[in-house]
Structure formats: C-alpha cells, structure tokens
Amino acid sequence: MVRILRREQFSAETFLWEVDAPDVAQAAQPGHFVMLRLDDAGERIPLTVADFDRERGTVTVVVQALGKTTRQMRDDYDEGDEFADFAGPLGLPQHIENVGHVVLVGGGLGIAPIFPQLRAFKQAGCQVTCIVGFRNAERIFWTDKLAQFSDELILCTDDGSAGRQGFVDAALRDVLEAGTANLVVAIGPMPMMHACAEASRPFGVRTMVSLNTVMVDGTGMCGSCRVTVGGEVKFACVDGPDFDGHAVDFRELHARQKRFQRQEQQANDDHAHVCSLEELLVKQGKRTYKKYSALERVQVRMPERDASERSECFDEVNLGYGHAEALREAERCIQCLKPTCIEGCPVRIDIPTFIRHLLLRDLESAVDTIHESSPFPSVCGRVCPQESQCEAQCVLVKAKMEPVAIGRLERFVGDHAKPRPVQRVAPERPLGKVAIVGSGPGGLAAAADLLKYGADVTVFEALHVVGGVLRYGIPSFRLPRDIIEREVRQLCEAGLKIETNKVIGKTFSIAQLTETMGFQAVFVAAGAGAPAFLGIPGEFAGQVYSANEFLTRVNLMGGDRFPFQDTPISLGQRVIVIGAGNTAMDCLRVAKRLGAADVRCVYRRSEAEAPARVEELRHAREEGIEFSFLHAPVEILLDEAGDVRGVRAQKMTLGEPDARGRRTPLPLDEFVEWPCETVIYALGTKANPIIGQATRGLALDKRGYIVASEATQCTNLRGVFAGGDIVTGGATVILAMAAGRRAARSIGAWLAQGRNSWPVDADTAEAFAGLPALAESLPD
C-alpha cells in the first residue's frame, strides 16, 4: 500500500497528492510518469510526475477529477489514506541541457508536469519563458512556483478573468514572432498540444509534446499507447511520453482517444451497477502390472461445461476429473519399467511415481512427487500442451491407444491434495541473496528451487499482481485466478518475498540490484511482452487491439465487469482475430463471452498448421467461432470517422515447407472482405526493450532478446542469468519453468562455489545438489 502524505485542493476539480514512494522518487526524472491504481477493482491510470523529493522519498502528482477514478481520488482519499499501487517511474525523461531559449507551455493539468522540466532547464542555464493557460481565474494554481524559475511568465485564461484572454497557442505564436526560441515544450490536453505544434511549425522551432494516451500496463507490454511519429510506430510508455510534435500523427491520436468514449460516459452516468496395488507396486516393487488387453483404449473423458452456457460466462470450461474418473484414468498407466513420458516433460516430473501414489489414494505423496520438479501442478495441468510433450511419449501410443491423460491427472492431484504445512529451509549458512525479475512461470519456478536451496529470494514484478502471463494472458475460464493465488501463496509461505510495481530497468537497474542493493545474482525472467503488428493500412484505428492489450483489459483489469470495475473494453457485434495460436483462441473465446455475435479467426495457413492446441480449436468451434483459414489480411477498412468497418484479406495456398517444417503460404489473386467493428492482433510478441536498453553491456541478439546459455542461462554479465520468453521469444509456460529451474541450479552452483568463475560451467551446474554443495569459501 502507498500512503498519501499531503493533499492540496486547487479548485473544485484539480488537486495534488504528495505520496510516500521512495523507490520511485530516487529514480524519477523530469518527463517521467507513474501508473496509479486505487484498489483491486481499479484501473491503472497514467499520471505525469509533477515533482519529486529524493531526500524525503516523495513524489507529487496533480490530478483533475474528470472520470470515475479521478473523482474517487478527489472525494474518497485524504492525507494519511493509502491506495494499492504506484508503479514507476516510467517512460523516458526529458533531455535537459542548455539549448538557449526554451518556451514551456502548460495547459490545464499539464501545468503541473511542466514544473520539473522548467526548473531543470533553468538550472541547466537556459533562458526560460513559461506560458500557462487556465479556463478561468478560479482554476489557477502554481503560478508562484513557476515564476521562481521563469524569466518570463505569461498567464492566459479562456475568459480573460486573469492574465491575457485566449488560448496558449496564440501566446506561443506571439513569443515566437517576437524573438528567437530554440525549443518549445508543450504539455496539456491533446488539442492544445496539437495547436501548439502547429503554431511553432512555421518557425521551424523543435516542439516536444507529452502524449498521455490511454495506457493499460505502462511498461510497453500491451501496445495500447501506440502512436505514429514520423511514420514509425512508437509506444508512448516506453519510447516517450515526449515526442517531436511536428512528427506526431495527431489525427490518428484524436481518433484513438475517442475509442472508450461511450464506455467512459456509461461509467459517469451509472456508478451502481487403495491393498493389492500397494503389495504389488510398493512391497513387491513391480511396475508393469497390467496387460495392454486389460486397458481402456481411450482416455477417460473430462467433464466440460456446455458450450452454449460457457460461451456466455468466464467460469472454467474444463471441469476436471472427479475422484472416480481420476482413479479410472490412473489405472490406464501400466507403470512401465522404462517410462519415456518423463523424457517428454520439460521439468522432468516423475510421472509414474505420482500416478502410483494416486492409484494408492495417497494424494499428498502424489503432489509431493510433483513438487520435486514443479511448484504448479494445478496450473500446468491446465495450460501445458501435454499432448505434444509427456503424453506424446507415452508407451500406449505405440500400442495404438490414446496416451494416459497425464495433464488431467496432474491437475486432479494439484486441486485435491490436502496442503501440507510449509517447511522453510533454514540453512546454517545461507546460500546467498538472489533477485528475480518477473513473477511469471519462469521466475516463480526459479524462486521455488532457490528457496529449497536456502537462498534469500526476492521477486520484482512490474505489474500490481503476481503471475505474469498466467494472470494477464490466460483467461479465467482456462485458469481460474484462485488457482494461481493458491500456488503463489505457498511460495510466499516458504519465504519468498515479492515486490510489485517495481519496473526493473526503470525503478531499479540491474546494476543497482547487484551493486547497491546487495543481490549476489539476478535472474531475468521478464517475458517477451511487446506486441507485434502487420504494418497494414488501418491498423492504428482505435478499435484495433493487440492480444496483450485486449486480454490484459479483461484478465487483469476486469474489463468484462465494466462499469462495476473501471477498465473499459469496446468491441461491437463483429470481431476478427488475426492468428491461430493459443493466444488467438483465448481472444476469440473472450470476445464471444463479452457479447460479440460474430467472431472470426483469420489465419494465413491451414488448420493443420495452426499452432493452437487441438482442444483449444475444438472448444472455440463448439462455442460458435468462425474460422477462415488460408486468408491473409491486407487492410483494415475504416469508415469516415476513422472507426473499423471491416477487414480485406487475400486468399492463400500452401507451398513448400519453411525452415520450421510448416508449408509456406503463397498469395492468390483473390480477395474477400468481412465487416467487423473490432480487430485483434494475436501474432506473437517481440522482446520488451526496457531491460535491454537500460542494462549497459548486456548482450542482445538482433531481435532484441537477451543472449543466454541454453544449458545454464548465464548471460555475458557476471552474476546475471536470463531465461524464458525474454531469451527464446514466445513459448509455453512449462518451457519457461524449465528455464527457471536450469537458472536456479546454475545460480545455486555459482553462489556455492563462491562466485569465483564466470560463466558457470554446465557440468558444475548439473552437479549442484543444493545446500550440501556449499563451499567453505562462501562469502558472508
């Protein structure tokens, strides 16, 4: 929780909060912004840093009560009160140097973030002219603070009740006509910044504007704040928020700013709303206890929610085995002498042993067996592609039978085993202090093993909740939130420390973690995150989402419960999703649950090449999703208002296989158009640039992913390890966990041998056995 230390009301709508945020204050610079969230049901809103005090550890924001959240901030919070989240600082700081004459223009709420930049330019030796505009005299604030660092302060009011009458762009034009200016900085409402950019354009004076567009995560993950600057796609939360106003496509921005207008208005108008088996398998130690002829040839069917019911709600689709069904399916495992299924599991779960315990009705021993390799049986049992991993290696497949439903049995054990009291490791000599960047499956898997080794582990998470892609990327009808929370809670009870709202690369750097904060090793498991787009006409319309943004709005921010929760989502009746992976299936099925009548999947290859799990494709089709395979979108069609009206696609045929073995799609001279109001891109992700850009000397590949050893996850920087999607690109939950476990083993070996040799040798890491391997030379 974050405490409000001081509150000051400037007018009926405008007020100031000074909050206790020492981490943010230490890293803040002029031009930065923060993401604030009031409570569990609240939206994340971006606020520009108006001031900061490093000694006191405070950050000041100025807020205007316009929507539900800001009105709640004004009416329900006072000095001493606490709110949920305050993440940052985010964005890039303004470049401050002595450039000569700087004109800073603030309009309305933009006047507050003008102040730290004005002060910094003045302290850099610049001549500073400040122009501020208010609607009327009653709304004026901070003119005395601004005057302290201004060579000239020009006050404007719309009605002339104070200062000169008129808008700030007129005053800016007068200043530019009267003398030479070297730089203009304009912050305020979008129309005002647009007007200032046009006012300065004839004079050729560089004009920087701060684009406070609609943001969801603020860390470059969702793509909601994308803007076009100089013909290139930029993300305001990572590449900005300050941009060259003369290069910004304001027409596009104005259209995007209107995309949630109806939902926000709606919110403003309405606030209310087993003895023989033991003898055989344990005492006699026999394994292959059944003949193939005695086995059921197909898997026991798992109950599912009816398609017509589930397509209208977010309740879990797969209902899981009951005890009778789980035991019946477990009987299909012949407990073979050479279990090939283990080789198919990326984290090497001892599958026959956990199923043997299940057959013996000993669920606690079954889950203990799984926990030796994976801390998340209930999660992995739901979302891992077992059909292409452990189940694909089942010996029953060679007998032309369906494999044992290992994933379903893992889920059953995870869901039904009685939790054991958590035993914290208390080594005589601690292994060391480890920081983990990212609380997704890779980071948490590493944390689980490191805790067993006796390390002091802290996870830093950029968002306000723990789980990474498990939370923002996978809908609750596939992975209920209480499952994630339960499995994370067990790690916390084992001693894991988690700090949310800490953006590594912004709040803290990797160097700070290792040099000043005392961490002896860092594991970067931040995920890939940044969305990918096609670059076709029309894709920057407001109703075009990345899958990350769309799923984050629903899965993380409760967009399906708007307006009872604050984050809006706008769809219309017809939705097209581009892509056919598991994420695309999630988007399609979520859109259906949000009320869209016509939901279509468009994919340039055939169904046989679709990356999605067969079960996911089946579930989507059962729920009424239409599929258009062998079609490639070439344009998003817009109406006169700039809103989406349809998608134009080119028909494809399949050629020869590509490098990955999939047949290459080739275009035909045939096109088709489908009407729609919303388009969602589910084309995978790119490397999030924050850590790579902020970590000097860290080796990246040409795509921006961190370079790390496949065997040990070591990077080129001493003591820094990396794994998961930030290294490999988008992959599965279980592969990220496997990378996390390799990293934990390597970190354990690194710390145990006294951090003497870098990088960690693969044989040394493989031989590491936890605490008994601690070297006498281990530093205190």
N, C-alpha and C positions, 0 to 999 in steps of 0.2 A: 504494500500500500504506500501511497505517496501523500505527504501532508502539505496542506496549504498553509504557508507561514504568514502571508499577508494578502489582503484583498482590498482593492480600492475601486469604487464605483465612479466612473467619469460622467456617465449620462444614463438615461433610462435603459439603453441597450448596451453600452460599452463599459467594460470593467477589466480590471487587472488581477491576475493571480501571480504571486511570487511563491514558488514551490521548492520544497527541500529535495533536491536532486543532485547530490554532489558528483556522481559519476558523469552525468550529462554536463554539469557546469564546468568540469575540468576539461572536457573535450570540445565545448561549444566555441564557435567562431561566428563572426558576423555573416549573415546569409543562411545559416543553418535553420532547420525546422525540427520539430518533435512530433511524435504521434501520441495522442492522449486518448484514454478510454476511461469512462467513469466507473462502470461496473460490468458484471458478467453478461448483461444483456445489451451493453452499449456498443456503439460503432467506434471505430478508430478514426479520429479526426486529426488532420494536419494543422499545426499552429506554428507560425514562424517565431523564432526566438527573438524577443524584444529586448532582452538584456540578460546578463549573467554575472555572477559574482563568484569567482573561483575560491576565494578565501572563506566565504560563508557557505559555499556549496549550494547556491540557489540559482534558479532560472526563472525569468519573468516572461509571461505571455500576456498579451492583451486580446480580449475576446469580444466579439459583437454578437449579441443574442438575436440570431436570425432563425434558426431551426430548433427542433426539439432538444437536441443535445446541448446546444449553447444556451438555450433558455433554462434548461435544467441546471447547468453550471451557474447561471446567474441567480436562480431562485432558490436552489436547494443546498448550495455549498457556501460555507463561510470560513473565516480564519480558524485553523485548528482541525478542520474536517479532513478526511482522507478519501482518495479515489484510487481506482485499481491500477492503472498503467500509465507510464510516462517514458516512452522509448526514444532514444536519440543520443547525440544529435545526428540528424540525417541530412542528406544532400551534400552538395559541395559548397564550401564557404566562398564568399565574395573575394575576388582577388584584390587585395588592398596594397597600393603603392602610391607614391607621389606622381600623379599623372598631370598635375596642373590644376585647372579649374574643374571641379565636379559639381554638377547640379543634381541634387537628390529631391525627388518628387514623391510625396506620400499622399494618398487619398483615402479618407475614411480610416478603416482599421489598418491600412498599410502604413500609416504614420508611425506606429509602434516599431515594426521591424526596420524602418528607415533609421531609427536612432543609433543602433550599434554600428551600422555602416557609416553613418555621418561622423560619429565620434572617431572611428578608426581612420577614415580618410583625413580628418582634421589632424589627428595625431601623427599621420604619415607626412604632414606638411602641405597638404593640398589647400587651395582656396575653395571654400565650400559655400554654395548657395543652396538654401533649403526652401522648397515650395511645398506647402501643405494645404489641403483642401478639406473642408467640412461642409455638411449640409446646411448647418446654421450655427450660430454662436453657442447654443446650448450644448453642442456636441464637441466643443473644442477641448483638447487635453494635450499635455506635454509640450506646449509651445515654449515654456520656460526651459525645459531640458534640452530641447532642440536649439534654442537660442544660444546656449552656453558654448556650442561648438560650431556655430554658423557665422560666417562673415556677413551674410545677409539672409534674413528670414522673411519670406513672403507668405502671408496668410490669405487664403481665399475662402469665401463661403458662397454657396449656391444662391442664397437670397440676399447677400450683401449685408447681413446683420453684423458682420465683423470683417475687418480687412477689406480687400477688394472683392467686388462681386464677380462671379463667374467661375469657370472650371480651371483646374490646374494646367491643362494643356495650353490654354490661352496665355497664362502667365509664363509657362515654359517657352512659348514661342517668342514672347517679348524679351525674355532674358537672352535667348539665342540671337535675336536680331540686334541686341544692344552691345554684344561683346563676344569674345571667343570662349567657348566651352570645350573641354576635352573629353568629357564623359557625362552621360546622363544615366541615373539610376532611378527607375520608376517602380513603385510598389503600391498596389491597391486593387480595386475591382478590375476585372478583365477589360471592360470597355474603357476605363480610364487609362490603363497601361497601353492599350491599343492606340488610343488617341494620342498619348504622349510619344509613342513610337512614330506615328505619322507626322506629328508636329516637328520632330527632330530630323526626319528623313531628308527634307530639302537642304538641311545644313550639313549633312554628312557626319554628324556627331554620333559616335557609338553610343547606343542606348541599351542598357540592360534592364530586363523586366523579370519579376519573380512570379513564376507560374504555379500558383497554388491550386492546381487542378484536382479533380476528385481522386483520392487515393484510398487504397484498402489496407495494404500492409506497410507501405512506406520504405521497403527495403529492396525494391527492384524485382520482386518476385511475381507480381500479378500482371503488370502491364496496363493497369487502369489509367495511369497518368502519362500515357504516351502522347507525345507531341511531335509535330513535324517542324524541324528547324533547318533551314537551308536545304530543304528537300530530303533530309535524313531523319530517320525515326530516332527520337530521344525519349528517355524516361525521366520525368521531372524529379522524381525522388532520388535518382542515382546520378544522372547527368546534370541536374540542376540543383535548386529550382531556378537559378538565374541563367537567362539566355539572352542572346542578341535579339532585341525586339524587332529589328528590321528584317530578321530572317525567320521569325516565328510565323506560322500559318494561323493567324488569329481567327480566320473564318472557320477553319476546322475546329479550333478550340471552342469557339462560341457554340457551335453545334453540339459538341461533346458535353459542354456544361449543362445543356438542357435535357440530357438523357434521363435523369431521375426527377425531372420537374414535377411530373404528375404524382409520383410516389411520395416525394417530399411534401407536396401540398396536402396529400391524403393524411400524412402524419401530423401536419399542422392543424388540420381540421378535426382529427379524431385521435385522442390520447388513450381512450379506454380499451380499447378493443383487445464263492468257489473251491473237493479233496483229491479228486483224481488228477486233475490238472496239476495241482501242487506237487503231488507224488511224482508225476511223470516229468514235469518241466523243471521243478526245483530240486526235489530229493534225488531223482534219478538223473537229472540233467539232460534229458532227451529233448530234442528240438523238433525234428521233422516228425510230428506226431499224427499227421493226417495224410491220407492219400488224396490225390487230386480228384478222384471219383467221388469223394465224400464232400467236396466243396461246392458251395453255390457258385455258379459260373459268373454271375454279375454282382455288382456292388449292391448292398442294401440301400434302397432309395432314401435320401434325406428329405424330410418334410419341407415343403416350401409354402409360403403364403400365396394364396390365389392371385393370379396375375391381375385380375380386374380390381381386386382390393389393394394390392401393393402398389399399383401404378398411381394411386391417389394418396399415398402416405409415405412417410420416411421410416416406418417400422421395418425391422430386419426381414429380408426376403427369405434367406435360408434359416430354417428354424432349428437346425441341429438335431442330432440323434438324441432319442431318449435312451434310458439305460438298456432296455431290451434290444433296441436297434444297434446300439454300440457294441454290446456283447455278441450279437449275431454277426456283425461285420468283423469283429476281432477274431471270431472262430475261423474266418477265411484265411488268416495268416498262418502258414504252416510252420512258422518258426524255423526256417531253413538254416542249415549249418553255415552257409556262406551267404549272408544277407547283402545282396547287391543294392538294396534300397538305400543303405547308409551312404554308399558312394554317390548317390544321386542327390543327397541333401547338402546344400552349400555349407551348413553349420555342423554337419556330421552328427545329427541326433541318433542315438542308439535305438532305432525304431523297433526291432523285435523285442527288446527288453521292456520298453514302455508298454507295448501291446501285451506282452506276457503278464505284466503286473495288472493290466486292465482285465485280462482273462481271469486273473485271480481275485478280481474285485478289490484290488488294492490301488485305489486311485491316487493316494498320496505318494506311494512309491513310484507310480507311473509318472506323476508330474515332477517328482524329484529327478527322475531319469532325464526328462526333457530339459529341466532347468540346468543340467550339467552342460548343456550346449546352447540352449536358447532361453532367455528370460520371458519370452512372449508366446506361449502356446496358444492362447486364445486368439491372439492377433494373427499369428502365422497360419493357424488352422483355418482362418477365414480368407486371407488375402493372398497367400503364396500360390504360385502356379504349380501345385504338386503333380498335376498330370504330365508336366514336361520335366519334372525333376525326380523326386523319390519314387513316385508311383510308376513313372516310365521305366524304372529299373527293377520293378517287382518281378519275381520269377514266374508269377502266374501269367504274365503277358506272353511268355514263351510257350505256355500251355494253351494259348488262345483263349484265355479268360480275362475278364476285367481285373485290373490290379486291386489289391487291398486299398480301401479308401483311407489312406494314411492321414490325409489332411483333416478329414471329418473326425477321425478318432483322436487326433491331436487336439482339435477344438473341444471335443467332448471332455477329455481329461482336464484341459485348462479351465473349462467352465464349471466342472462339477467336483473337482478335487477340493477337499477341505483345506483352507490355507493353514500352513504351519507357521508358528511364531518365527519371526525373522531373527536370525542369529548374526549379529555384527562381528566381523573379523576384528580382533584386537591383537595385532602382532606386537612382539616385544620391540621390534624396530620397524616403524612404518616404512612402507616401500617408497613413498615419495608423494609429491603433490602434482596432480595432473589436471589440466584444463581441457574440456571437451567443447568444441564449437558446434552447436546444433544438437537439438534434442530429438531428432528423427531416429529411425530404427538403427542406423549405423552408430550414432553417438551413444544411444542407450545400451546397445549390445556391448560396446566397448566399456561403458561405465559398469555394467553388471560384472564383467570379468575382472576389471581392475579393482572393484570393491572386494571380490573374493581373494585377490592377491594381497590385499591390505593397503591399497593406495588411498590417499585422500583425494576425492574426485569432486570437481565442480563442473556442472554443465552450464554453458551460457547459451541462452536462446533469444533470438531476435524478436520473436512474437510474444504475445502475452500469455500463451498457453504452451504446454509441453506436448511433444509428439511429432512435430514436423509434418511431413506429408501424410502421416496417419491421421492427423487432425484436419488439415486444410484440404487435402487432396482426395480422401476416400469418404464417400457419403456414409451416413449413419445406417442406411439400410443394408450396407455391406459390412460395416464395422461400427457397432454401437459405441458411443463415447464412454459409457461406464466401463467397458472392457479395457480401453486404453488407460483410463484413470486408475483402475484397479492394479494393472500391471506396473504402471509408473510408481504408484504409491508403495508397492513392495520394494522397489529400488530405494526410494527415499527412506523407508524404514530400515534399510540395510546401511544407511549412512550417506547416500547420495545427496549432494547439495545442488540446487538448481536456481539459477538467476535468470529470470525472464526479462524481456525488454532491454537486453544488452546486445547491441549490434557490433560484433567483432569486426574491426576494420573501421568503425565509426566511434562507438562508445569507448572501446579499448582496442588497441592494436595488438597483433601477435607479439611484437617486441615488448609491449608493456606487460603482457601476461608472463613472458619468460624473464624479463629483466627487472621490473619493479614490483610485480605482484607475487613473485616467488614460486611460480609454477615451473617445475623441472621438465615437463613435457607437455606438449599441446597436440591434441588430435583434432584435425579439422574435418568435420562431417556435416558441412553446411548444406549439402544438396546442390542440385544444379539450379533450378528455380526460375531463371529468366525465360519468359515465353518466346516462342518463335512464330513468325508470321510469314505469309507467302509473298508479300510485296505486290499484290494485285490491286487494281483500281477499286476504290470504295471501302477498303478495309479499315479506314480510320473513322468511319461513322460511329456515332455513339452507341449504336446497338450491336457493335461487333466486339465480342469479348475474347480474351484468351481463356483457355480452360482453367488456368490458375486463378484468374480473377473470378470467373463465374463460380467455380467450386469453392473458392475462399469466401465469397459473399454468402454462400449458403451453408457450407460445412462449418466454417469458423465463426462467422458473424451473424448467423441466424436469419439470413435473408428470406427464408421460407416462412418466417414468422413475423415479417414486416406487416403492419407498423408496430406490433407489440414489442418487437426489438427494432433497433434503429437503422439497420443497414438495408437499403432498398435494392430491389432487383427488378429489371424491366425486361419482359420477354415478348409479349404479343401472343397471338394464337399459332403462329407458324415459326418453327425453329429449325435451322440447318446446322449440323455439326460436321466439321471437316476433319477427317481422320477416322481410324478404326482400331485403335488400341484400347486398352482397358480404361484409360482416362476418357477417351471419346465415349465409351459405353456409359461411364459414370455421368458425363454431361448429358447425354441423350436421355437417360433414365431420370435424372434430376429435373430436366426441363419438362418431362411428362408429368412428374409429380407436382410441378409448380403450376400446372393447368394448361400447358400448351396442347392444342388439339392435334396439330400436325407436326411431328418431329421426324426429321430425316437425317440419315447418316450418308455422307458423300465421301467416297474413297476411290482413289485412282487405280488401285489394283482390284483383284477379285477377292471374294470372301476367303478363298483358300490361303491367300497371302496376308489376311488381316492379322495384326499382332495380338488382338484381344483373345482372352481365354474363351474356349468353346462355350463354357457355361454362361459367360457374360453375354456373348452373342445370342445365345438361346433365350436368356432372360429378357434381353432387350426386345427381341422379336415377339415374345409372348406378351409383352407389355404394350404392343402396338407401334413399335418403332418401324419406320420405313427405311429400307436400305437401297442405296443407289451405288452399286459397285461399278468399277471401270468408268468413272467420271472424275475429271479434274477441274475444280473451279478456276475460272479465268477472270471473273469480275464479280464484284458485289454491286448490285444495282441499287441506286439511290433515287428518291423522289426529289421534287423541287426544294423541299425543306432540308435535304441532306440526310433524311432518315432511310434506313434499309427498306427496300421493297422486294428484293429477290436476289437470286444467285444465278449467274450464267456459267455453265460448265461445258467442257469439251469431252466428247466420248473418247475412250481409250481402248486399246487392245494390248495383249501381253506379248512381249518379245522374248528374247533370250534372258536367262538368269543373270542377275547382277552379282557383285562381289559377295553379297550376303546369301546368295542362293535363291533369292526371290526373282521372279520373272519381271523384266523391266517394262513399265507401261509406255506405250507408244501412242501418240495422238492420232485421231481420225478427223476427217474434215466434216464432223457433225457436232452440233451444239444443242443444248437444251437449257431452258430457263425454268426455275422453280420460284414461285412467290414465297416470301417469308418476311418477317419483321425483325428477326434476330439471327445472327451468325456467330458460332462459337468455334474458335480455332483450337484443335486438340492434336497438334503436330509435334509434340515433344517439347523439350526445353533446351536452353543453352546455359552455359556457365554464368552464374551470377558474378558480376565483376567486382563486387565490393572488397572481398578479402584479397583477391589477386592484385587489384590496383593499390591497395593500402599497405601491402607487405613487400617492402623493398627486398629484391634479390630472390624472391620465391619463383621457382621455375614453373612456367606455364606452357602448355602446348599451343599450337597455332589456333586452336578453338577457344582458348582461354581457360581450359581445365587445368587443375593442379597436377603436376607430374609427380608420381609416387611409385615406389617399387610395388610390383604385383605381389611379391612374397612377404614383404614386411611393412608396407605402407609408409616407408620412410620417404620424406621429401629431400631436397637438396639443402634445406636449412637445418642446422643442428638442433635436435630435440623436437622438431616439428614433423608430425605424421599427418597423413590425409587419406581419406577413403570414402567410398560410396559414390553417389552421383557427381560430386564435385571433381572426381578423378576420372570416372568411367563414362560420364554422361548418364542420362536417364536409364534406370534399370529397375529391378524388383526389390521389394522390401527385404527378402531373405538374402539377396546378394549384398545389399548394404550391410546387413547384420554380419555376414561372413567377413566383410572387410573390417568391420568394427572389432570382431574377435581377433583377426590377424593383427590389427593395430594394438589391441590390448596386450597380446602376447609379446609383441615387439617392444612395447613401452615397458612392460614388466622386466624383460631382459635388459633393456637399456638402463633402467634405474638400478636393477640388481647388480650389474657389473660396474656400477659407479660412474656411469656416463663417460666411460673412457674412450670408446671407439665409435665413430660415426662414419657411414651409416651402420645400423645394426645388421650383423651377418644373419642370413636366413637360417643357417643351422643353429646359431645361438638362440634365435627367437623360437625355433621349433623345439629346442631342448628345454626351454624355460618351463619350470614346474611350479611357479608361484613362490611363496614365502621361503621354502627350504633352500631356494637358489640364491638367497640374498648374500651378497659378498661382504666380507669384513670391511672393505673399503667404502661401503655405502656412506655418503656424506650425511651429516645431520640435517 
